[in-house]
Structure formats: C-alpha cells, structure tokens
Amino acid sequence: MPSLPAAAGRRAHARRRGDVLALLSASPDVYVAAIGAALGFGEVLCTGVEWDGDRLVGRLTTPNRRGVEKVRCLADLRARHAQLPITAYGNTHADLAHLGLADRGVLVNGSRRARRAARRAGVDCRVWR
C-alpha cells in the first residue's frame, strides 16, 4: 500500500502529464478546500456552506455534491477543460458514477463492496495511508 508521500508522487506525475486533478466531495468546503489544496488538486468541488461573519448559518451555498450532482460537476469540469484529461478521485460506492466518466477514475480507500464494483467498472483502486 502506498504511503501518502507515494500517492503525492502519483498525483504529481499526473499533473506533469497535463491531467486536471479533481477532488469531488459531498463534505463541506469548511475543510475540503484546504485538504484538496494541500494534496495538490487543481480542482476541488465540494458542498459550500453559508457563513455570517464567523458564524455558520446552516444553509448550503451550492447543491450537496453527492451522487448525481458529482456527475454534473464532472460534466462541468469536462466542459471547462475540454482538451485535457481528467483524473477524478472518490472514496465511496456512490462515487463510481462520476469516476467512470473521468478519463481516469481512482477509488481511494473504498469499502470492499466499492472496490469490487470499481474493478468491474474499470476504475482504479488505491489505498492511501
């Protein structure tokens, strides 16, 4: 199993190839955007939450980025980066729909069920520690 530094090397290689690296998450932008930036993703699409100053309001500023919404987000990425290959990452069975539409889909730390389905769909499976 690759370590996080080894996984970072793979992402760096994909960037050098010219891939658009996309992290799509239903989790809130409160922390996902920072994690995506720290991991070197060029595109981070996650669920936006509304703030009033330093107070979390409790409303979403974007659709919840899960399921079909991730498929829509990937289609939007494809339109914005029409000439570039897209490598998308996800971690759940529900992510397989958008991972299958990417030029290269990578399931990271998926459940056994998700890994089986990913292999059938031609989606790469990785474990990052």
PyMOL commands that set and color helices and strands:
alter all, ss='L'
color gray80, all
select helices_A, chain A and resi 4-17+29-38+68-80+93-99+112-121
alter helices_A, ss='H'
color red, helices_A
select strands_A, chain A and resi 20-28+43-47+49-52+55-60+86-90+104-108+124-126
alter strands_A, ss='S'
color yellow, strands_A
deselect
rebuild
show_as cartoon
